[in-house]
Amino acid sequence: MSSTSRHRAIRETGQLLSQLLRTEGPYFRKWRAVGKRLRSDQVPPAAVSQVIAQYLWDIGEQPDTDTDLPRKLRDRIRRALLGEQLSGETLNWFIGAFDMSDQDSQRLWANFSGDAVAREDGIADTVPVERPYGKRQWHRTMTLFERYFFAADGSYELRRTLQVIQAIEDGVDSYLFNHEPYARRIHVLYGGHVGQHYEYGGGLVSDDIAFGRELNTGQRIAFEYETHFEPGVHSVSEVRRPVRARVENLDFAIQFSPEKLPSAVWFCAWPDHYIGDPVFRESLPLNDGAAHRFVPYAQQAVLGFQWEWASA
C-alpha cells in the first residue's frame, strides 16, 4: 500500500472510530461514565484514554501502579480519533476496551486495511487432511495482517505479521508461529519474544512467540513480528499462510520492487502448507508494485499469493 493509501486508510478508520463512539449506545455510555458531555463534534480523548487505561490494567498489559497511564495515552488516542496516526495495537485497544461487536470490529479492520467496504465472502475447508501440529490450539485469532516484501532481485526478503488473538482458556502464554523452513530469523517487534523452536509434522517448522504473561479466557493480546530471509537466496513464486480454527479479519498484501515486477498476481487457497496446486485462485491488480486482499473470515485453509514473473 502506498503512503497516500495508508494515510487515507488511517484517516477513514479514525473517522469511523469517532462515529462509533459518538453514537448513543454502549460505546458512548462507557466513555460518558468517566467523561464530560460533548461540547463539540469530537469525542474527548481524556475520557477515552481513561477507558482504555482501565482495560490495559484489567488485562495485565500495563501495571495498575502506573496511575499516570491515562495521561500518557491521551495524545496517542487523540491522534487516532482524528485519523492522524493509528497502529494496529492501538486499534486493538479500542476494540477490546469498548467490547466492540464483531460487525463493528470487522468494519474497523477493513477500513484499516484499505478496503472501503468489508467483504462478506470467507474461505473455509480447503485442507482435506490437516498436518499434525506441535501444540493444540488454545486461542482464537481475531485479526491477522500479513505483509510480504520482495527485493530488487526478486528474492524473498521479509514477512511482517500483525496478529490479535483471544484466549479460549486460562493460562495462554504463547503463540505457535508456523513459518517457512528456510527463514533466517524471527524478530518480535512488540507483544512478546521468540521462545522454543519446533520441527515436526512432515516438514513443518515453528517458533513459539512467548508473551511474558498469561491470558485468561476471553483476554486478547496484539503482537507484531517479522520473518527475515537470507538476502538474494530465495526466489519463490508463491507464499502461503495456514489457518486452522476460524480466523476473523485477515488482510494479505504483497509488495514487489519496481525493478522486478510480476506479470500476473493471484490470491489463492491451497489444500496443504507446501504441496499441491491452488483450489481457489483470484486475479488481483498490481498497484505501485503491490497487491492486496481482505478476507472477513477463514477456517481450515491455506491462503496466500501466487504470481508469474515478467519476462526480462
Backbone hydrogen bonds, N-H to C=O, Kabsch-Sander energy under -0.5 kcal/mol:
donor,donor_aa,acceptor,acceptor_aa,energy
6,R,2,S,-2.5
7,H,3,S,-2.4
8,R,4,T,-2.1
9,A,5,S,-2.5
10,I,6,R,-2.3
11,R,7,H,-2.5
12,E,8,R,-2.6
13,T,9,A,-2.1
14,G,10,I,-2.5
15,Q,11,R,-2.1
16,L,12,E,-2.0
17,L,13,T,-2.6
18,S,14,G,-2.4
19,Q,15,Q,-2.3
20,L,16,L,-2.6
21,L,17,L,-2.2
22,R,18,S,-1.8
23,T,19,Q,-1.4
28,F,23,T,-0.7
29,R,25,G,-2.6
30,K,26,P,-1.5
31,W,27,Y,-1.6
32,R,28,F,-2.4
33,A,29,R,-1.5
34,V,31,W,-1.2
35,G,31,W,-1.1
47,A,44,P,-0.5
48,V,44,P,-1.8
49,S,45,P,-2.8
50,Q,46,A,-1.6
51,V,47,A,-1.8
52,I,48,V,-2.5
53,A,49,S,-2.6
54,Q,50,Q,-2.1
55,Y,51,V,-1.8
56,L,52,I,-2.5
57,W,53,A,-2.3
58,D,54,Q,-2.6
59,I,55,Y,-2.2
60,G,56,L,-0.5
60,G,57,W,-0.8
61,E,56,L,-1.4
62,Q,56,L,-1.7
66,D,63,P,-1.9
67,T,65,T,-1.9
69,L,66,D,-1.7
72,K,68,D,-1.9
73,L,69,L,-2.1
74,R,70,P,-0.9
74,R,71,R,-0.6
75,D,71,R,-0.5
77,I,73,L,-2.5
78,R,74,R,-2.7
79,R,75,D,-2.4
80,A,76,R,-1.6
81,L,77,I,-2.5
82,L,78,R,-1.7
83,G,80,A,-1.0
84,E,79,R,-2.8
85,Q,79,R,-1.2
91,L,87,S,-2.2
92,N,88,G,-2.1
93,W,89,E,-1.6
94,F,90,T,-2.0
95,I,91,L,-2.3
96,G,92,N,-2.6
97,A,93,W,-3.2
98,F,94,F,-2.1
99,D,96,G,-0.9
100,M,95,I,-2.2
105,S,101,S,-2.8
106,Q,102,D,-2.4
107,R,103,Q,-2.0
108,L,104,D,-2.3
109,W,105,S,-2.7
110,A,106,Q,-2.4
111,N,107,R,-2.2
112,F,108,L,-2.6
113,S,109,W,-2.0
114,G,110,A,-0.8
114,G,111,N,-0.8
115,D,110,A,-2.3
116,A,114,G,-0.6
122,G,120,E,-0.6
123,I,297,Y,-1.8
125,D,299,Q,-2.2
126,T,300,Q,-1.6
127,V,300,Q,-1.7
138,W,136,R,-0.5
140,R,166,Q,-2.5
142,M,140,R,-0.6
142,M,164,V,-2.7
143,T,164,V,-1.6
144,L,249,N,-2.3
145,F,162,L,-3.2
146,E,144,L,-0.5
146,E,251,D,-3.0
147,R,160,R,-2.4
148,Y,253,A,-2.0
149,F,158,L,-3.0
150,F,255,Q,-2.2
151,A,155,S,-2.6
154,G,151,A,-1.9
156,Y,234,H,-3.4
157,E,149,F,-2.3
158,L,149,F,-1.6
159,R,227,T,-2.0
160,R,147,R,-3.0
161,T,225,Y,-3.0
162,L,145,F,-2.3
163,Q,223,F,-2.6
164,V,143,T,-2.4
165,I,221,I,-2.2
166,Q,140,R,-2.9
167,A,219,Q,-2.7
168,I,138,W,-1.7
171,G,215,L,-1.1
172,V,169,E,-0.6
172,V,215,L,-1.7
173,D,171,G,-0.6
175,Y,209,I,-1.9
177,F,175,Y,-0.8
177,F,207,D,-2.7
178,N,176,L,-0.7
179,H,177,F,-0.5
179,H,205,V,-2.5
183,A,180,E,-1.7
184,R,228,H,-2.5
185,R,228,H,-1.5
187,H,226,E,-2.7
189,L,187,H,-0.6
189,L,224,E,-2.3
190,Y,224,E,-1.4
193,H,210,A,-2.3
195,G,208,D,-3.5
198,Y,206,S,-3.0
200,Y,204,L,-2.2
204,L,200,Y,-2.2
205,V,179,H,-0.6
206,S,198,Y,-2.4
207,D,177,F,-2.0
208,D,196,Q,-3.0
209,I,175,Y,-2.8
210,A,193,H,-2.8
210,A,208,D,-0.7
211,F,173,D,-2.5
212,G,173,D,-0.6
215,L,172,V,-2.7
218,G,167,A,-2.8
219,Q,216,N,-2.4
221,I,165,I,-1.9
223,F,163,Q,-2.4
224,E,190,Y,-1.8
225,Y,161,T,-2.5
226,E,187,H,-3.3
227,T,159,R,-3.1
228,H,185,R,-3.2
228,H,226,E,-0.5
229,F,157,E,-1.6
233,V,230,E,-1.5
234,H,230,E,-0.7
235,S,233,V,-0.9
236,V,234,H,-1.0
239,V,305,F,-2.3
241,R,303,L,-3.1
243,V,301,A,-3.3
247,V,298,A,-3.0
248,E,141,T,-1.8
249,N,296,P,-2.7
250,L,295,V,-3.0
251,D,144,L,-3.0
252,F,293,R,-3.0
253,A,146,E,-1.9
254,I,291,A,-2.4
255,Q,148,Y,-3.1
256,F,289,G,-3.2
260,K,257,S,-1.6
263,S,308,E,-2.7
264,A,308,E,-1.2
265,V,284,L,-0.5
266,W,306,Q,-3.2
267,F,282,E,-3.0
268,C,304,G,-3.0
269,A,280,F,-1.9
270,W,302,V,-2.5
279,V,269,A,-2.9
280,F,269,A,-1.4
282,E,267,F,-2.7
284,L,265,V,-2.5
287,N,285,P,-0.6
287,N,290,A,-2.9
288,D,286,L,-0.5
290,A,287,N,-1.4
291,A,254,I,-2.0
293,R,252,F,-2.8
295,V,250,L,-3.5
298,A,247,V,-2.0
299,Q,123,I,-1.7
300,Q,244,R,-3.4
301,A,243,V,-1.9
302,V,270,W,-0.8
303,L,241,R,-2.9
304,G,268,C,-1.6
305,F,239,V,-1.2
306,Q,266,W,-2.2
307,W,237,S,-2.3
308,E,264,A,-2.0
310,A,261,L,-1.7
